[in-house]
Structures are given as C-alpha cells and as structure tokens.
C-alpha cells in the first residue's frame, strides 16, 4: 500500500513540474498548486518515516515547509503561519529527535508550539503533543527536571480536554511517573504508578460492566 501511495504522490508532483525534493521552488505556481505540492511532499515524508528512511523523511518535510511558507506569504503576508506548517514542524521535531539532532528538534518543536498556541490557545491536544515531544528530547539530553515539567504540562492539558480514562491521558500519567523514577524520586514515582494502575482498573471494570449489560440486554 505504501509503495502504491508513493507512486501516486510522485505522479502528482510530476503534474506540477516538481520531480523531486531537490528541484527549485517555482514561485510562479498558483497557490492551489502550491498547496497540492506541499501536501504531496508531506505525505511522501510520512511514507519515508514509516520506512524508517529518516534522512529522506526530513528532506521532503523541509521541502514541504518551504512551500507552506510560500503559501502563507502569498495568502496572508505578515500573518501567522498555518496549522499545516505547525503539524509538519511537530513531525520534523519528532524525526530529528529520533535522528539525535536535538537542537534541530527543539527549534522545530518551539516553532510548532508558538503556532498552535497562537491559533488554538494553550489547551489543545496538539499543544500536549508538542509538550510530550519536548519531554522526549529532554529525556535524551538527561535533563529530567525539564522532562517532568513537559509531561506534567501535557497531562494538565489532556486532563482539561479529555476523559480521565482516555488512553492519551494514561500515557502522559505514565510519562510523569517515569520522569519521577528517572529523577530518583522513588516515592513520587510509586504514587504516580499506583494512580495509573487505579485509573486502568477503573477503565477495565467499566468495560467489563458494559459488556455484561450488552450481553443481558
């Protein structure tokens, strides 16, 4: 499926005279074509990410961002950058983290955070995703105070907008517990792990109760 998708995206790029990521930006293309090219490049990057070809994923993603900057300049000169750019910057930050390029990762994540916050405010799921991604960078850097801070921020956001037993909330709770553990604060880690276990037990009991009610109804 990924191979077929890649062929389709490459054909789309050829239709707009953009054969590969090394081609020069054609600033004379109209905005609609630029949007289509940027989308195709983003999707090609996602496929390379799935294939674990991170160098190619970064190359195409950075090219997509170039097109998105051109689109933003044409549609809204001097205005805020687009949500699509922020999403690509978040992806770029995650890929650069995997590659070990932590300064590049943080630069992309900080820029994504700024755009998401400006567009949607501080309490949006994408803001939580950025905070979690930042926590991962700080974990690799060994700064566990910042790791805890980032995951606590992500958990705070998710608690404000998601159900307490949502899997994403549980994920952030586990990250917080792990951060306490890595810091050496074992008592705080134990309490956090027990909190995760209690929430998971409650979710499991509710699921069992729902199945029972469906069976007898």
C-alpha positions as CSV (number, residue, x, y, z in Angstrom):
1,X,0.0,0.0,0.0
2,X,2.8,2.4,0.8
3,X,4.5,1.7,-2.5
4,X,1.4,2.4,-4.4
5,X,0.8,5.6,-2.4
6,X,4.4,6.7,-3.1
7,X,3.9,6.2,-6.8
8,X,0.7,8.2,-6.7
9,X,2.3,11.1,-4.9
10,X,5.3,11.2,-7.2
11,X,2.9,11.3,-10.2
12,X,1.2,14.2,-8.5
13,X,4.5,16.1,-8.2
14,X,5.3,15.5,-11.8
15,X,2.0,17.0,-12.8
16,X,3.2,20.2,-11.2
17,X,6.7,20.1,-12.6
18,X,8.3,19.1,-9.3
19,X,10.1,15.8,-9.9
20,X,12.0,15.5,-6.6
21,X,12.8,17.3,-3.4
22,X,16.0,18.9,-4.9
23,X,14.1,20.8,-7.5
24,X,13.9,24.6,-7.2
25,X,10.8,26.3,-5.9
26,X,8.7,27.7,-8.7
27,X,7.3,30.8,-7.2
28,X,5.1,31.4,-10.3
29,X,2.9,28.4,-9.4
30,X,-0.5,29.5,-8.2
31,X,-1.5,28.9,-4.6
32,X,-3.7,26.0,-5.3
33,X,-0.9,24.1,-7.0
34,X,1.5,25.0,-4.2
35,X,-0.9,23.6,-1.6
36,X,-1.2,20.3,-3.6
37,X,2.6,20.0,-3.9
38,X,3.1,20.8,-0.2
39,X,0.6,18.1,0.7
40,X,2.2,15.5,-1.6
41,X,5.6,16.3,-0.1
42,X,4.3,15.9,3.4
43,X,2.7,12.6,2.6
44,X,5.9,11.3,0.9
45,X,7.8,12.3,4.0
46,X,5.3,10.3,6.1
47,X,5.9,7.2,4.0
48,X,9.7,7.5,4.3
49,X,9.2,7.8,8.1
50,X,7.2,4.6,8.1
51,X,10.0,3.0,6.1
52,X,12.5,4.4,8.7
53,X,14.4,6.3,6.0
54,X,14.7,9.3,8.2
55,X,17.1,11.3,6.1
56,X,14.6,11.3,3.2
57,X,11.7,12.0,5.5
58,X,13.4,15.1,6.8
59,X,14.4,16.2,3.2
60,X,10.8,16.0,1.9
61,X,9.3,17.5,5.1
62,X,11.7,20.5,4.9
63,X,10.8,21.0,1.3
64,X,7.1,20.9,2.2
65,X,7.7,23.5,4.8
66,X,9.3,25.7,2.1
67,X,6.1,25.5,0.0
68,X,3.9,26.2,3.0
69,X,5.9,29.3,3.9
70,X,5.4,30.5,0.3
71,X,1.7,29.8,0.6
72,X,1.5,31.7,3.8
73,X,3.3,34.7,2.4
74,X,1.0,34.8,-0.7
75,X,-2.3,34.3,1.2
76,X,-1.6,36.3,4.3
77,X,1.5,38.4,4.1
78,X,2.8,39.2,7.6
79,X,0.1,37.0,9.2
80,X,0.6,33.9,11.4
81,X,2.0,30.7,9.9
82,X,-0.5,27.9,9.2
83,X,-1.7,25.0,11.2
84,X,-0.4,22.7,8.5
85,X,3.1,24.2,9.0
86,X,2.8,23.6,12.7
87,X,1.9,19.9,12.2
88,X,4.8,19.4,9.8
89,X,7.1,21.2,12.3
90,X,5.9,18.8,15.0
91,X,6.6,15.8,12.8
92,X,10.0,17.3,11.9
93,X,10.8,17.7,15.6
94,X,9.9,14.1,16.3
95,X,12.0,12.8,13.4
96,X,15.0,15.0,14.3
97,X,14.7,13.6,17.9
98,X,15.0,10.0,16.6
99,X,18.0,11.1,14.4
100,X,19.7,12.6,17.5
101,X,19.6,16.1,16.2
102,X,18.3,17.6,19.4
103,X,18.9,21.3,18.7
104,X,17.1,21.0,15.4
105,X,14.3,19.1,17.1
106,X,13.8,21.7,19.8
107,X,13.9,24.5,17.2
108,X,11.1,22.8,15.2
109,X,9.0,22.0,18.3
110,X,9.3,25.5,19.7
111,X,8.1,26.9,16.4
112,X,5.2,24.4,16.3
113,X,4.2,25.3,19.8
114,X,4.2,29.0,19.0
115,X,1.9,28.5,16.0
116,X,-0.5,26.1,17.8
117,X,-0.7,28.4,20.8
118,X,-1.4,31.4,18.7
119,X,-4.1,29.6,16.7
120,X,-5.8,27.5,19.3
121,X,-4.6,28.7,22.7
122,X,-2.8,26.8,25.4
123,X,-5.3,24.0,26.0
124,X,-5.4,22.0,22.8
125,X,-4.4,18.4,22.2
126,X,-1.7,19.4,19.7
127,X,-0.1,21.6,22.4
128,X,0.0,18.4,24.6
129,X,1.6,16.5,21.8
130,X,4.3,19.2,21.4
131,X,5.0,19.1,25.2
132,X,5.3,15.3,25.1
133,X,7.7,15.5,22.2
134,X,9.8,18.1,24.0
135,X,9.9,15.8,27.1
136,X,11.4,13.1,24.9
137,X,14.1,15.4,23.7
138,X,15.0,16.4,27.3
139,X,15.0,12.8,28.3
140,X,17.7,12.0,25.7
141,X,19.6,15.1,27.0
142,X,19.4,13.8,30.6
143,X,17.5,16.9,31.9
144,X,14.9,15.1,33.9
145,X,13.6,18.2,35.7
146,X,12.6,19.5,32.2
147,X,11.2,16.1,31.3
148,X,8.9,16.1,34.3
149,X,7.9,19.7,33.6
150,X,7.0,18.9,29.9
151,X,5.0,15.8,30.8
152,X,3.2,17.5,33.6
153,X,2.2,20.3,31.2
154,X,1.0,17.7,28.7
155,X,-1.0,15.9,31.4
156,X,-2.5,19.2,32.6
157,X,-3.7,20.0,29.0
158,X,-5.1,16.5,28.4
159,X,-6.9,16.5,31.8
160,X,-8.6,19.7,30.8
161,X,-10.0,18.4,27.4
162,X,-10.1,14.6,27.6
163,X,-11.9,12.0,29.7
164,X,-9.8,11.0,32.7
165,X,-9.6,7.4,31.4
166,X,-8.6,8.3,27.9
167,X,-5.6,6.3,26.7
168,X,-3.7,9.5,25.9
169,X,-4.2,10.8,29.5
170,X,-2.9,7.4,30.8
171,X,0.1,7.7,28.5
172,X,1.0,11.1,30.0
173,X,0.4,9.8,33.5
174,X,2.9,7.0,32.8
175,X,5.4,9.5,31.4
176,X,5.1,11.6,34.6
177,X,5.7,8.5,36.7
178,X,8.7,7.5,34.6
179,X,10.1,11.0,34.9
180,X,9.9,10.9,38.7
181,X,11.6,7.5,38.6
182,X,14.4,8.8,36.3
183,X,14.9,11.7,38.7
184,X,15.4,9.3,41.6
185,X,12.2,10.5,43.4
186,X,11.0,6.9,44.0
187,X,8.2,7.8,46.4
188,X,6.6,10.2,43.9
189,X,7.2,7.6,41.2
190,X,5.4,4.9,43.2
191,X,2.4,7.1,43.9
192,X,2.2,8.1,40.2
193,X,2.4,4.4,39.1
194,X,-0.4,3.5,41.6
195,X,-2.5,6.3,40.2
196,X,-2.0,4.9,36.7
197,X,-2.9,1.4,37.9
198,X,-6.1,2.7,39.7
199,X,-7.3,4.5,36.6
200,X,-6.6,1.5,34.4
201,X,-8.5,-0.8,36.8
202,X,-11.5,1.5,36.8
203,X,-11.5,1.6,33.0
204,X,-11.3,-2.2,32.9
205,X,-14.2,-2.6,35.3
206,X,-16.3,-0.2,33.3
207,X,-15.5,-2.1,30.1
208,X,-16.5,-5.4,31.8
209,X,-19.7,-3.9,33.1
210,X,-20.6,-2.6,29.7
211,X,-20.0,-6.0,28.0
212,X,-22.2,-7.6,30.7
213,X,-25.0,-5.1,30.2
214,X,-24.8,-5.7,26.4
215,X,-24.9,-9.5,26.9
216,X,-28.0,-9.4,29.1
217,X,-29.9,-6.7,27.3
